[in-house]
Every structure is written in structure tokens, then in C-alpha cells.
Amino acid sequence: MEHPAFNDCMAQLLATSMLATSAVFVLLFPDMEKLVVSSANFALCGLALLPGRPPSSNAEARRWEQVAIATWLAISPWLLGFEHVAMSLWITVACAVLLFLPAAWMASRQEQPQRAAIGARRTQWRRPF
């Protein structure tokens, strides 16, 4: 059985915490109008991050999905208009950074083994003389 990559584990952890945080926002501050938009955005992004397919199915596409969701999380406070709610703004941006960094790191690491494999094939057939 294949273990999930670091970015997948981080995405699952963030998805769970985003769903819990969105519920806490609504329960603790039900009278703040823009906080409902923020918590709905958080919940939808958390649901999009939850694993709905096996870990081995198209890991590269899953990394790009995580990068797209992280980008949306980073710009959504200004697009949806809840940037004046400081608590929600900083939590959203922090989750975007925590999601983006491992996904981008894993996407950049993906090309290195291909180059190493090509170099290994060249050195495998050396002439003995």
C-alpha cells in the first residue's frame, strides 16, 4: 500500500481544520455578516481538499488542484469582501500558505527524479576500457 505524500497529508489536515474552523466561526460570531461568507468559503475549500480518490491516482493533477485552492484562499478575502475581519483574514492567508508551500515543493521535486534516471542510464553502460 502506497503512503500519501507530504502535501496530501498536509492538505487532509488543513481540510479537517478548515471545516472545524468554519463551524466555530459561525457558532462563536453568528451576528457578523461577512464572517458567514468567510466561513462558507472556508468550508467549501475544505470540502474540495478532502480526498475523494485513491492517493495514487494522478498525483500531479492533485498538486495543481491544491495550488489552485491555495491561490483562491489567498485572494478570496479581497474578492469576497471580508478583508476587514482581521481574524478571518489571517487564518485564511495562513491556511493558503500552509497549503501552497508543500504542494509547490512536491511539484518542483517531481522533475528531479526524471533527470536523475536519465543520468543513471548513461552511466550504467560504461565501456570497460
C-alpha positions as CSV (number, residue, x, y, z in Angstrom):
1,M,0.0,0.0,0.0
2,E,1.4,3.4,-1.0
3,H,1.7,6.1,1.6
4,P,0.3,9.5,0.8
5,A,2.8,12.2,0.0
6,F,3.6,15.1,2.5
7,N,1.5,17.6,0.6
8,D,-1.5,15.2,0.6
9,C,-1.2,14.7,4.4
10,M,-0.9,18.5,4.9
11,A,-4.0,19.0,2.6
12,Q,-6.0,16.5,4.6
13,L,-5.0,18.1,7.9
14,L,-5.9,21.5,6.6
15,A,-9.2,20.4,5.1
16,T,-10.2,19.0,8.5
17,S,-9.1,22.1,10.4
18,M,-10.8,24.4,7.8
19,L,-14.1,22.6,8.2
20,A,-13.9,22.8,12.0
21,T,-12.8,26.4,11.9
22,S,-15.7,27.4,9.7
23,A,-18.2,25.8,12.1
24,V,-16.5,27.6,15.0
25,F,-16.7,31.0,13.2
26,V,-20.4,30.6,12.7
27,L,-21.1,29.4,16.3
28,L,-19.0,32.0,18.1
29,F,-19.8,35.0,16.0
30,P,-23.3,34.5,14.4
31,D,-24.1,38.2,14.2
32,M,-21.1,39.2,12.0
33,E,-22.4,39.3,8.4
34,K,-19.2,38.9,6.5
35,L,-17.9,36.2,8.7
36,V,-20.7,33.9,7.3
37,V,-19.2,34.5,3.8
38,S,-15.7,33.7,5.2
39,S,-16.8,30.5,6.9
40,A,-18.7,29.3,3.8
41,N,-15.6,29.9,1.7
42,F,-13.5,28.1,4.2
43,A,-15.9,25.1,4.4
44,L,-16.1,24.8,0.6
45,C,-12.4,24.9,0.2
46,G,-12.0,22.3,3.0
47,L,-14.5,20.1,1.2
48,A,-12.6,20.5,-2.1
49,L,-9.4,19.4,-0.3
50,L,-10.8,16.2,1.2
51,P,-9.6,13.1,-0.5
52,G,-12.2,11.7,-2.9
53,R,-10.0,9.4,-4.8
54,P,-7.1,7.0,-4.1
55,P,-3.7,8.5,-3.3
56,S,-2.0,7.0,-6.4
57,S,-4.5,8.5,-8.9
58,N,-2.9,11.4,-10.8
59,A,-0.8,13.0,-8.1
60,E,0.4,15.8,-10.4
61,A,-3.2,16.9,-11.0
62,R,-4.0,16.8,-7.3
63,R,-0.9,19.0,-6.6
64,W,-2.2,21.6,-9.1
65,E,-5.6,21.5,-7.5
66,Q,-4.0,22.2,-4.2
67,V,-2.1,25.1,-5.7
68,A,-5.3,26.5,-7.2
69,I,-7.2,26.2,-4.0
70,A,-4.3,27.9,-2.1
71,T,-4.3,30.7,-4.6
72,W,-8.0,31.1,-4.2
73,L,-7.7,31.1,-0.4
74,A,-5.0,33.8,-0.6
75,I,-7.1,36.2,-2.8
76,S,-10.6,35.4,-1.6
77,P,-10.7,37.8,1.4
78,W,-10.4,40.7,-1.0
79,L,-12.6,39.3,-3.7
80,L,-15.4,38.3,-1.3
81,G,-15.0,41.4,0.8
82,F,-14.2,40.1,4.3
83,E,-10.7,41.6,4.5
84,H,-11.7,43.9,7.3
85,V,-12.3,40.9,9.6
86,A,-8.7,40.5,10.7
87,M,-9.2,37.1,12.5
88,S,-10.7,35.5,9.4
89,L,-8.2,37.3,7.0
90,W,-5.1,36.0,8.7
91,I,-6.4,32.5,9.2
92,T,-7.3,32.3,5.6
93,V,-3.9,33.6,4.4
94,A,-2.1,31.2,6.8
95,C,-4.0,28.2,5.5
96,A,-3.2,29.3,1.9
97,V,0.5,29.5,2.7
98,L,0.4,26.1,4.5
99,L,-1.3,24.5,1.6
100,F,0.7,26.2,-1.2
101,L,4.2,25.5,0.1
102,P,4.1,21.7,0.3
103,A,2.2,21.4,-3.0
104,A,4.7,23.7,-4.8
105,W,7.6,21.9,-3.2
106,M,6.3,18.5,-4.3
107,A,5.6,19.7,-7.8
108,S,9.1,21.0,-8.1
109,R,10.6,17.8,-6.8
110,Q,8.7,15.7,-9.4
111,E,11.0,16.7,-12.2
112,Q,14.3,15.8,-10.4
113,P,13.9,12.0,-10.5
114,Q,13.4,12.0,-14.2
115,R,16.7,13.8,-14.8
116,A,18.4,11.6,-12.3
117,A,17.1,8.5,-14.1
118,I,18.4,9.7,-17.4
119,G,21.8,10.4,-15.9
120,A,21.8,6.9,-14.3
121,R,21.1,5.2,-17.6
122,R,24.0,7.0,-19.2
123,T,26.5,5.8,-16.5
124,Q,25.1,2.3,-16.5
125,W,26.7,1.2,-19.8
126,R,30.3,2.3,-19.4
127,R,33.0,0.7,-21.5
128,P,35.4,-1.3,-19.5
129,F,38.5,0.1,-21.4
